[in-house]
């Protein structure tokens, strides 16, 4: 198969939709409201959908990897945003591994984000 894909947009849920919307805007994603309970968040050509739907088993098993240019810079920006105190979320420091580097951030609902960079 030749996909010729132009984007991929995961759907994620929110335990508290308004809190999650604010959280992702604070992280620098641009929100477009599609419906009162459904938005798309973009950064550059990348995007994901946030919906006002929560299923604990689904949310707590959702992980998203976002590759960034500079993990150290990104981690320091997350620290500067003070998201751990503002949202009560967990931010895990950078790990440097054989394949690359990454830090972790749980969103307010429990979704685990990996912000990383692959070694070339």
Order of alpha helices (4+ residues) and beta strands (2+ residues): beta-alpha-beta-beta-beta-alpha-beta-alpha-alpha-beta-beta-beta
